Amino acid sequence: MDLETEEQHAKNVIDACEASNTVKHLVFSTLESVEEMNRELDLGLDDIEDSSGKKSALPQFDSKARAAAYARTKKLSCTYVLMPVYSESFFELMAPEVRVDEETGEKTHVIHIPMGKKKGVREEGSDEEEEETR
């Protein structure tokens, strides 16, 4: 599903909850607006274009943030859960890679942990040169 459709679905749910006489409280899973953080904190993140042509550093975050902002304009009791990675996804991302030493046949389990990239640190096998940090 494209992000524009997902955002519209969220707004439809919010409108339905507001119009309902039986929904007393909505728990809404959302994310922070990276577009706003990038602008306000000058993070220097490059924009990418989503399927509808909107540009943002992380469009999937921003579409959820816009839906949450829409919910805040309604007369609706709502709890906002901000969790960019659910534990189920986290463990899938952190699944160990099994490496077998060709000489000994010994198995090693390797877990890759995304750490980001620091200035002045070159990734192994990278040809690009980074400016040294002082």
DSSP file with accessible surface (Angstrom, degrees, kcal/mol):
  #  RESIDUE AA STRUCTURE BP1 BP2  ACC     N-H-->O    O-->H-N    N-H-->O    O-->H-N    TCO  KAPPA ALPHA  PHI   PSI    X-CA   Y-CA   Z-CA
    1    1 A M              0   0  160      0, 0.0     2,-0.1     0, 0.0     0, 0.0   0.000 360.0 360.0 360.0 137.8    0.0    0.0    0.0
    2    2 A D     >  -     0   0   64      1,-0.1     4,-2.2    49,-0.1     5,-0.2  -0.362 360.0-112.8 -78.1 161.3    1.3    3.4   -0.8
    3    3 A L  H  > S+     0   0   29      1,-0.2     4,-2.6     2,-0.2     5,-0.2   0.844 113.8  56.2 -65.6 -34.5    1.8    6.0    1.9
    4    4 A E  H  > S+     0   0   99      2,-0.2     4,-2.2     1,-0.2    -1,-0.2   0.927 110.3  45.5 -64.3 -42.1   -0.9    8.4    0.8
    5    5 A T  H  > S+     0   0   53      2,-0.2     4,-2.6     1,-0.2    -2,-0.2   0.914 112.3  51.4 -66.2 -43.3   -3.5    5.6    0.9
    6    6 A E  H  X S+     0   0   61     -4,-2.2     4,-2.2     1,-0.2    -2,-0.2   0.923 110.4  49.0 -60.2 -43.6   -2.2    4.4    4.3
    7    7 A E  H  X S+     0   0   14     -4,-2.6     4,-2.3     1,-0.2    -1,-0.2   0.917 111.2  49.5 -62.8 -42.4   -2.5    8.0    5.7
    8    8 A Q  H  X S+     0   0   96     -4,-2.2     4,-2.5     1,-0.2    -2,-0.2   0.906 108.5  53.2 -65.5 -38.5   -6.0    8.3    4.3
    9    9 A H  H  X S+     0   0   94     -4,-2.6     4,-2.3     2,-0.2    -1,-0.2   0.918 108.5  50.2 -60.3 -43.9   -7.0    5.0    5.9
   10   10 A A  H  X S+     0   0   21     -4,-2.2     4,-2.5     1,-0.2    -2,-0.2   0.924 110.6  49.0 -61.5 -43.3   -5.7    6.3    9.3
   11   11 A K  H  X S+     0   0   50     -4,-2.3     4,-2.8     1,-0.2    -1,-0.2   0.888 109.2  53.3 -64.2 -37.5   -7.7    9.5    8.9
   12   12 A N  H  X S+     0   0   78     -4,-2.5     4,-2.5     2,-0.2    -1,-0.2   0.912 109.5  47.9 -63.0 -42.1  -10.8    7.4    8.0
   13   13 A V  H  X S+     0   0   75     -4,-2.3     4,-2.7     2,-0.2    -2,-0.2   0.928 111.9  50.2 -63.3 -44.0  -10.4    5.4   11.2
   14   14 A I  H  X S+     0   0    0     -4,-2.5     4,-2.4     1,-0.2    -2,-0.2   0.939 111.9  47.3 -61.0 -46.1  -10.0    8.6   13.2
   15   15 A D  H  X S+     0   0   54     -4,-2.8     4,-2.3     1,-0.2    -1,-0.2   0.910 112.2  50.1 -62.1 -42.3  -13.1   10.1   11.7
   16   16 A A  H  X S+     0   0   62     -4,-2.5     4,-1.4     2,-0.2    -2,-0.2   0.904 111.0  49.1 -64.3 -40.3  -15.1    6.9   12.3
   17   17 A C  H  < S+     0   0   17     -4,-2.7     6,-0.3     1,-0.2    -2,-0.2   0.908 111.7  49.0 -65.8 -40.8  -13.9    6.8   16.0
   18   18 A E  H  < S+     0   0   73     -4,-2.4    -2,-0.2     1,-0.2    -1,-0.2   0.903 113.5  46.7 -64.8 -39.8  -14.9   10.4   16.5
   19   19 A A  H  < S+     0   0   79     -4,-2.3    -1,-0.2    -5,-0.2    -2,-0.2   0.730  95.8  95.7 -75.1 -21.5  -18.3    9.9   14.9
   20   20 A S     <  -     0   0   37     -4,-1.4    -3,-0.0    -5,-0.2    -4,-0.0  -0.373  61.1-155.5 -73.0 147.0  -19.0    6.7   16.9
   21   21 A N  S    S+     0   0  148      1,-0.1    -1,-0.1    -2,-0.1    -4,-0.1   0.477  93.3  50.8 -93.7  -5.5  -20.9    6.8   20.2
   22   22 A T  S    S+     0   0  116     -5,-0.1     2,-0.7     2,-0.0    -1,-0.1   0.679  82.4  90.9-107.2 -22.0  -19.2    3.6   21.4
   23   23 A V        +     0   0   53     -6,-0.3     3,-0.1     1,-0.2    -1,-0.0  -0.672  43.7 170.7 -79.9 115.7  -15.5    4.3   20.9
   24   24 A K        +     0   0  163     -2,-0.7     2,-0.3     1,-0.3    53,-0.3   0.715  64.7  11.5 -95.3 -26.9  -14.3    5.8   24.2
   25   25 A H        -     0   0   84     51,-0.1     2,-0.4     2,-0.0    -1,-0.3  -0.980  61.0-151.7-155.7 140.3  -10.5    5.8   23.5
   26   26 A L  E     -a   78   0A  23     51,-2.4    53,-2.8    -2,-0.3     2,-0.6  -0.945   5.6-154.2-116.5 131.4   -8.2    5.1   20.6
   27   27 A V  E     -a   79   0A  98     -2,-0.4     2,-0.5    51,-0.2    53,-0.2  -0.947  22.2-166.7-103.5 119.0   -4.7    3.8   20.8
   28   28 A F  E     -a   80   0A  22     51,-3.3    53,-2.7    -2,-0.6     2,-0.5  -0.930  15.7-146.1-118.6 119.8   -2.9    5.1   17.8
   29   29 A S  E     +a   81   0A  54     -2,-0.5     2,-0.2    51,-0.2    53,-0.2  -0.732  40.1 148.2 -83.8 124.0    0.5    3.8   16.6
   30   30 A T  E     -a   82   0A   2     51,-2.8    53,-0.8    -2,-0.5     2,-0.3  -0.783  34.6-134.1-143.8-176.9    2.4    6.7   15.0
   31   31 A L        -     0   0   18     30,-0.3    37,-0.2    -2,-0.2     2,-0.1  -0.935  31.7 -91.9-141.3 163.3    5.9    8.1   14.5
   32   32 A E        -     0   0  113     -2,-0.3     2,-0.9     1,-0.1    33,-0.2  -0.394  45.8-102.2 -71.9 156.4    7.7   11.4   14.8
   33   33 A S     >  -     0   0   21      1,-0.2     4,-2.2    32,-0.1     5,-0.1  -0.700  32.7-173.7 -82.0 108.0    7.9   13.7   11.8
   34   34 A V  H  > S+     0   0    6     -2,-0.9     4,-3.2    24,-0.3     5,-0.2   0.864  84.4  60.8 -69.9 -33.7   11.4   13.4   10.5
   35   35 A E  H  > S+     0   0   80      1,-0.2     4,-2.0     2,-0.2    -1,-0.2   0.943 108.5  43.0 -57.2 -46.3   10.7   16.2    8.0
   36   36 A E  H  > S+     0   0  108      2,-0.2     4,-3.2     1,-0.2     5,-0.3   0.924 115.1  48.3 -67.8 -43.9   10.1   18.5   10.9
   37   37 A M  H  X S+     0   0   68     -4,-2.2     4,-2.8     1,-0.2     6,-0.3   0.907 110.8  51.9 -62.9 -41.0   13.0   17.3   13.0
   38   38 A N  H  X>S+     0   0   23     -4,-3.2     5,-0.9     2,-0.2     4,-0.7   0.911 115.6  41.7 -61.2 -41.5   15.3   17.6    9.9
   39   39 A R  H  <5S+     0   0  150     -4,-2.0     3,-0.3    -5,-0.2    -2,-0.2   0.953 120.9  39.7 -71.7 -49.3   14.2   21.2    9.4
   40   40 A E  H  <5S+     0   0  131     -4,-3.2    -2,-0.2     1,-0.2    -3,-0.2   0.858 125.9  34.2 -72.0 -37.5   14.2   22.3   13.1
   41   41 A L  H  <5S-     0   0  116     -4,-2.8    -1,-0.2    -5,-0.3    -2,-0.2   0.397 100.0-128.5-100.4   1.8   17.4   20.5   14.2
   42   42 A D  T  <5 +     0   0  140     -4,-0.7    -3,-0.2    -3,-0.3    -4,-0.2   0.938  42.6 167.6  49.1  56.5   19.3   20.9   10.8
   43   43 A L      < -     0   0   86     -5,-0.9    -1,-0.1    -6,-0.3    -5,-0.1   0.685  39.7-133.7 -74.5 -19.0   20.0   17.1   10.7
   44   44 A G        +     0   0   55     -6,-0.5     2,-0.3     1,-0.2    -1,-0.1   0.743  44.1 162.7  73.7  23.3   21.2   17.3    7.1
   45   45 A L        -     0   0   79      1,-0.1    -1,-0.2   -10,-0.1     2,-0.2  -0.571  38.8-120.3 -77.3 137.2   19.2   14.3    6.0
   46   46 A D        -     0   0  143     -2,-0.3     2,-0.2    11,-0.1    -1,-0.1  -0.522  26.3-120.8 -75.3 142.6   18.7   13.9    2.3
   47   47 A D        -     0   0   90     -2,-0.2     2,-0.3     8,-0.1    10,-0.3  -0.579  23.6-164.3 -82.5 145.3   15.1   13.9    1.0
   48   48 A I  E     -B   56   0B  92      8,-3.3     8,-2.4    -2,-0.2     2,-0.5  -0.887  22.6-115.7-121.4 159.1   13.7   10.9   -1.0
   49   49 A E  E     -B   55   0B 125     -2,-0.3     6,-0.2     6,-0.2     2,-0.1  -0.819  24.4-147.6-100.1 130.2   10.5   11.0   -3.0
   50   50 A D    >   -     0   0   18      4,-2.9     3,-1.9    -2,-0.5   -48,-0.0  -0.240  39.8 -85.9 -84.5-177.0    7.6    8.8   -2.0
   51   51 A S  T 3  S+     0   0   89      1,-0.3    -1,-0.1     2,-0.1   -49,-0.1   0.733 128.7  51.3 -65.2 -20.6    5.1    7.2   -4.4
   52   52 A S  T 3  S-     0   0   46      2,-0.1    -1,-0.3     0, 0.0     3,-0.1   0.415 120.9-104.3 -96.6   1.5    2.9   10.3   -4.5
   53   53 A G  S <  S+     0   0   37     -3,-1.9     2,-0.2     1,-0.3    -2,-0.1   0.421  74.2 139.6  93.6  -1.6    5.8   12.7   -5.2
   54   54 A K        -     0   0   84     -5,-0.1    -4,-2.9     1,-0.0     2,-0.4  -0.553  44.8-138.7 -75.7 141.5    6.2   14.1   -1.7
   55   55 A K  E     +B   49   0B 127     -6,-0.2     2,-0.3    -2,-0.2    -6,-0.2  -0.859  38.5 136.0-106.6 136.1    9.8   14.6   -0.6
   56   56 A S  E     -B   48   0B   5     -8,-2.4    -8,-3.3    -2,-0.4     4,-0.1  -0.966  59.8-113.0-165.8 160.0   11.0   13.8    2.9
   57   57 A A  S    S+     0   0   11     -2,-0.3   -11,-0.1   -10,-0.3    -1,-0.1   0.900 115.7  10.1 -68.7 -40.0   14.0   12.1    4.6
   58   58 A L  S >> S-     0   0   60      1,-0.1     4,-1.9    -3,-0.1     3,-1.1  -0.700  70.8-177.9-139.6  83.7   11.7    9.2    5.8
   59   59 A P  H 3> S+     0   0    6      0, 0.0     4,-2.5     0, 0.0     5,-0.2   0.834  81.2  60.3 -55.9 -34.3    8.2    9.5    4.2
   60   60 A Q  H 3> S+     0   0   83      1,-0.2     4,-1.1     2,-0.2     5,-0.1   0.856 107.8  45.8 -66.1 -30.7    6.8    6.5    6.1
   61   61 A F  H <> S+     0   0   47     -3,-1.1     4,-2.2     2,-0.2   -30,-0.3   0.927 112.6  50.4 -71.3 -46.4    7.4    8.4    9.4
   62   62 A D  H  X S+     0   0    1     -4,-1.9     4,-2.4     1,-0.2    -2,-0.2   0.863 105.8  54.2 -65.7 -35.7    6.0   11.6    8.1
   63   63 A S  H  X S+     0   0    0     -4,-2.5     4,-1.8     2,-0.2    -1,-0.2   0.914 111.4  46.2 -66.4 -37.8    2.7   10.1    6.8
   64   64 A K  H  X S+     0   0   57     -4,-1.1     4,-2.2    -5,-0.2    -2,-0.2   0.899 111.3  52.3 -69.0 -38.2    2.1    8.6   10.2
   65   65 A A  H  X S+     0   0   15     -4,-2.2     4,-2.4   -33,-0.2    -2,-0.2   0.897 108.1  51.2 -65.1 -39.0    3.0   11.9   11.9
   66   66 A R  H  X S+     0   0   71     -4,-2.4     4,-2.2     2,-0.2    -1,-0.2   0.906 109.3  50.5 -64.4 -39.5    0.5   13.8    9.7
   67   67 A A  H  X S+     0   0    1     -4,-1.8     4,-2.2     2,-0.2    -2,-0.2   0.915 110.9  48.9 -64.9 -40.2   -2.2   11.3   10.6
   68   68 A A  H  X S+     0   0    1     -4,-2.2     4,-1.9     2,-0.2    -2,-0.2   0.904 109.3  52.3 -65.8 -39.7   -1.5   11.7   14.3
   69   69 A A  H  X S+     0   0   50     -4,-2.4     4,-0.6     1,-0.2    -1,-0.2   0.903 108.5  51.6 -61.9 -38.3   -1.6   15.5   13.9
   70   70 A Y  H >< S+     0   0   57     -4,-2.2     3,-1.3     1,-0.2     4,-0.3   0.923 106.9  53.1 -63.3 -42.9   -5.0   15.1   12.2
   71   71 A A  H >< S+     0   0    2     -4,-2.2     3,-1.7     1,-0.3    -1,-0.2   0.866 101.1  60.7 -60.9 -35.2   -6.2   13.0   15.2
   72   72 A R  H 3< S+     0   0  141     -4,-1.9    -1,-0.3     1,-0.3    -2,-0.2   0.692  97.2  59.7 -68.5 -15.9   -5.1   15.8   17.6
   73   73 A T  T << S+     0   0  104     -3,-1.3    -1,-0.3    -4,-0.6     2,-0.2   0.538  95.6  83.9 -86.3  -4.9   -7.6   18.2   15.9
   74   74 A K  S <  S-     0   0   53     -3,-1.7     2,-1.6    -4,-0.3   -59,-0.0  -0.575  88.8-113.8 -99.7 159.0  -10.5   15.9   16.8
   75   75 A K  S    S+     0   0  191     -2,-0.2     2,-0.4     2,-0.1    -3,-0.1  -0.670  74.9 125.1 -87.7  81.4  -12.6   15.6   19.9
   76   76 A L        -     0   0   31     -2,-1.6     2,-0.5    -5,-0.2    -2,-0.1  -0.995  65.2-125.6-148.0 130.8  -11.3   12.1   20.6
   77   77 A S        +     0   0   64     -2,-0.4   -51,-2.4   -53,-0.3     2,-0.4  -0.692  47.1 170.0 -77.5 123.9   -9.5   10.5   23.6
   78   78 A C  E     -a   26   0A  26     -2,-0.5     2,-0.5   -53,-0.2   -51,-0.2  -0.998  33.0-155.6-145.7 138.9   -6.3    9.1   22.2
   79   79 A T  E     -a   27   0A  66    -53,-2.8   -51,-3.3    -2,-0.4     2,-0.6  -0.963  20.1-146.6-109.8 133.1   -3.1    7.5   23.3
   80   80 A Y  E     -a   28   0A  58     -2,-0.5     2,-0.6   -53,-0.2   -51,-0.2  -0.887   7.5-162.0-105.1 122.1   -0.1    7.8   20.9
   81   81 A V  E     -a   29   0A  50    -53,-2.7   -51,-2.8    -2,-0.6     2,-0.8  -0.915   3.2-166.7-104.1 118.1    2.3    4.9   20.8
   82   82 A L  E     +a   30   0A  74     -2,-0.6   -51,-0.2   -53,-0.2   -53,-0.1  -0.884  28.2 143.5-109.8 100.4    5.6    5.9   19.2
   83   83 A M        -     0   0   85    -53,-0.8     3,-0.1    -2,-0.8    -2,-0.1  -0.844  27.8-170.7-139.3  96.4    7.6    2.8   18.4
   84   84 A P  S    S+     0   0   87      0, 0.0     2,-0.4     0, 0.0    -1,-0.1   0.769  81.2  29.5 -65.4 -23.0    9.6    2.8   15.2
   85   85 A V  S    S-     0   0   70      4,-0.0     2,-0.2     3,-0.0     0, 0.0  -0.971  77.1-144.9-138.6 120.3   10.5   -0.9   15.4
   86   86 A Y    >>  -     0   0   90     -2,-0.4     4,-2.4    -3,-0.1     3,-0.6  -0.529  30.3-111.3 -78.6 152.9    8.3   -3.5   17.1
   87   87 A S  H 3> S+     0   0   67      1,-0.2     4,-2.4     2,-0.2     5,-0.2   0.847 116.4  58.8 -56.7 -35.1   10.1   -6.3   18.9
   88   88 A E  H 3> S+     0   0  125      1,-0.2     4,-1.3     2,-0.2    -1,-0.2   0.935 111.0  41.6 -60.0 -44.2    9.0   -8.8   16.3
   89   89 A S  H <> S+     0   0   55     -3,-0.6     4,-2.5     2,-0.2    -2,-0.2   0.884 110.2  58.9 -68.8 -38.0   10.7   -6.9   13.5
   90   90 A F  H  X S+     0   0   95     -4,-2.4     4,-1.8     1,-0.2    -2,-0.2   0.936 106.5  46.5 -58.2 -46.7   13.7   -6.2   15.7
   91   91 A F  H  < S+     0   0  139     -4,-2.4    -1,-0.2     1,-0.2    -2,-0.2   0.832 110.5  53.0 -70.5 -29.2   14.4   -9.9   16.2
   92   92 A E  H >< S+     0   0  151     -4,-1.3     3,-1.1    -5,-0.2    -1,-0.2   0.914 111.0  47.2 -67.2 -41.0   14.0  -10.6   12.5
   93   93 A L  H 3< S+     0   0  128     -4,-2.5    -2,-0.2     1,-0.2    19,-0.2   0.811 113.4  48.9 -67.5 -30.7   16.5   -7.9   11.7
   94   94 A M  T 3< S+     0   0   31     -4,-1.8    -1,-0.2    -5,-0.2    -2,-0.2   0.238  77.2 139.8 -95.6  12.8   18.9   -9.2   14.3
   95   95 A A    <   -     0   0   59     -3,-1.1    17,-0.3    -5,-0.1    -3,-0.1  -0.336  58.5-110.5 -58.6 132.7   18.8  -12.9   13.2
   96   96 A P        -     0   0   70      0, 0.0     2,-0.5     0, 0.0    15,-0.2  -0.352  20.9-135.1 -68.5 147.3   22.2  -14.4   13.4
   97   97 A E  E     -C  110   0C  80     13,-3.3    13,-2.9    -3,-0.1     2,-0.6  -0.869  16.9-137.7 -98.6 130.8   24.1  -15.2   10.2
   98   98 A V  E     -C  109   0C  74     -2,-0.5     2,-0.4    11,-0.2    11,-0.2  -0.824  21.0-171.3 -93.3 123.1   25.8  -18.6   10.3
   99   99 A R  E     -C  108   0C 119      9,-3.2     9,-2.8    -2,-0.6     2,-0.5  -0.943   7.9-154.4-113.7 137.8   29.3  -18.6    8.9
  100  100 A V  E     -C  107   0C  82     -2,-0.4     2,-0.4     7,-0.2     7,-0.2  -0.952  17.4-129.0-115.7 124.2   31.3  -21.8    8.3
  101  101 A D     >  -     0   0   77      5,-2.7     4,-2.7    -2,-0.5     5,-0.1  -0.590  15.7-147.2 -68.9 121.5   35.1  -21.8    8.2
  102  102 A E  T  4 S+     0   0  195     -2,-0.4    -1,-0.2     1,-0.2    -2,-0.0   0.806  93.4  45.0 -64.2 -29.6   36.0  -23.6    5.0
  103  103 A E  T  4 S+     0   0  185      1,-0.1    -1,-0.2     3,-0.1    -2,-0.0   0.918 128.8  20.6 -80.7 -45.3   39.2  -25.0    6.5
  104  104 A T  T  4 S-     0   0   92      2,-0.1    -2,-0.2     0, 0.0     3,-0.1   0.647  89.8-130.3-101.5 -18.0   37.9  -26.3    9.9
  105  105 A G     <  +     0   0   46     -4,-2.7     2,-0.2     1,-0.3    -3,-0.1   0.523  53.8 154.0  78.1   4.1   34.2  -26.5    9.3
  106  106 A E        -     0   0  127     -5,-0.1    -5,-2.7    -6,-0.1     2,-0.4  -0.454  38.1-135.9 -71.0 135.1   33.7  -24.6   12.5
  107  107 A K  E     -C  100   0C 145     -7,-0.2     2,-0.4    -2,-0.2    -7,-0.2  -0.746  19.4-171.9 -94.6 138.7   30.4  -22.6   12.6
  108  108 A T  E     -C   99   0C  69     -9,-2.8    -9,-3.2    -2,-0.4     2,-0.5  -0.992  15.1-143.7-127.4 135.8   30.2  -19.0   13.9
  109  109 A H  E     -C   98   0C 123     -2,-0.4     2,-0.5   -11,-0.2   -11,-0.2  -0.901  18.8-167.4-100.5 124.7   27.1  -17.1   14.5
  110  110 A V  E     -C   97   0C  32    -13,-2.9   -13,-3.3    -2,-0.5     2,-0.5  -0.947   8.0-162.0-116.4 129.3   27.3  -13.4   13.7
  111  111 A I        -     0   0   93     -2,-0.5     2,-0.5   -15,-0.2   -17,-0.1  -0.959  13.2-146.1-110.4 122.0   24.8  -10.8   14.7
  112  112 A H        -     0   0  100     -2,-0.5    -2,-0.0   -17,-0.3     0, 0.0  -0.774  11.8-164.9 -89.2 126.0   24.9   -7.5   12.7
  113  113 A I        -     0   0  108     -2,-0.5     2,-0.3   -19,-0.0   -19,-0.0  -0.949  19.6-130.7-113.3 116.0   24.1   -4.5   14.8
  114  114 A P        +     0   0  114      0, 0.0    -2,-0.0     0, 0.0     0, 0.0  -0.506  34.6 167.2 -67.6 122.8   23.3   -1.3   12.8
  115  115 A M        -     0   0  158     -2,-0.3     2,-0.0     1,-0.3    -2,-0.0   0.409  38.1-124.0-116.8  -3.1   25.4    1.5   14.3
  116  116 A G        -     0   0   71      1,-0.0     2,-0.5     2,-0.0    -1,-0.3  -0.232  36.6 -72.8  80.2-178.1   25.2    4.3   11.8
  117  117 A K        -     0   0   93      6,-0.0     2,-0.3    -2,-0.0     5,-0.1  -0.965  39.8-153.2-124.3 125.4   28.1    5.9   10.3
  118  118 A K    >   -     0   0  160     -2,-0.5     3,-1.7     1,-0.1     2,-0.1  -0.740  28.7-104.8 -95.5 146.2   30.5    8.3   12.1
  119  119 A K  T 3  S+     0   0  144     -2,-0.3    14,-0.2     1,-0.2     3,-0.1  -0.420 107.4  26.4 -64.9 140.3   32.5   11.0   10.4
  120  120 A G  T 3  S+     0   0   32      1,-0.2     2,-0.5    12,-0.2    -1,-0.2   0.364  98.6 105.5  89.4  -6.7   36.1   10.0   10.1
  121  121 A V    <   -     0   0   79     -3,-1.7     2,-0.4    10,-0.1    -1,-0.2  -0.934  58.4-151.1-111.5 123.6   35.4    6.3   10.2
  122  122 A R        -     0   0  139     -2,-0.5     2,-0.2    -3,-0.1     3,-0.1  -0.779  17.9-122.7 -93.8 136.6   35.7    4.4    6.9
  123  123 A E    >   -     0   0  112     -2,-0.4     3,-2.3     5,-0.1     5,-0.1  -0.497  42.4 -89.5 -72.1 147.3   33.5    1.3    6.4
  124  124 A E  T 3  S+     0   0  200      1,-0.3    -1,-0.1    -2,-0.2     3,-0.1  -0.330 114.3  11.1 -58.7 128.7   35.5   -1.8    5.7
  125  125 A G  T 3  S+     0   0   79      1,-0.3     2,-0.3    -3,-0.1    -1,-0.3   0.501  95.4 138.5  81.9   3.7   36.0   -2.2    1.9
  126  126 A S    <   -     0   0   20     -3,-2.3    -1,-0.3     1,-0.1    -4,-0.0  -0.638  40.5-164.5 -86.5 137.9   34.8    1.4    1.3
  127  127 A D        +     0   0  155     -2,-0.3     2,-0.2    -3,-0.1    -1,-0.1   0.623  60.8 100.8 -90.8 -16.4   36.6    3.5   -1.3
  128  128 A E        -     0   0  103     -5,-0.1     2,-0.4     1,-0.0    -5,-0.1  -0.459  67.2-138.2 -76.0 141.3   35.1    6.8   -0.1
  129  129 A E        -     0   0  169     -2,-0.2     2,-0.3    -7,-0.1    -2,-0.1  -0.825  13.9-152.2-100.3 136.4   37.2    9.0    2.1
  130  130 A E        -     0   0   66     -2,-0.4     2,-0.2   -10,-0.1    -8,-0.1  -0.794  24.4-104.4-104.8 151.7   35.7   10.7    5.1
  131  131 A E        -     0   0  157     -2,-0.3     2,-0.1     1,-0.1   -10,-0.1  -0.458  43.6-108.8 -70.4 139.0   36.8   14.0    6.7
  132  132 A E        -     0   0  144     -2,-0.2     2,-0.3   -12,-0.1   -12,-0.2  -0.460  27.1-135.8 -70.5 141.8   38.7   13.4    9.9
  133  133 A T              0   0   89    -14,-0.2    -1,-0.0    -2,-0.1    -3,-0.0  -0.749 360.0 360.0 -94.8 146.7   36.9   14.4   13.1
  134  134 A R              0   0  266     -2,-0.3   -14,-0.0     0, 0.0     0, 0.0  -0.905 360.0 360.0-118.9 360.0   38.8   16.3   15.7
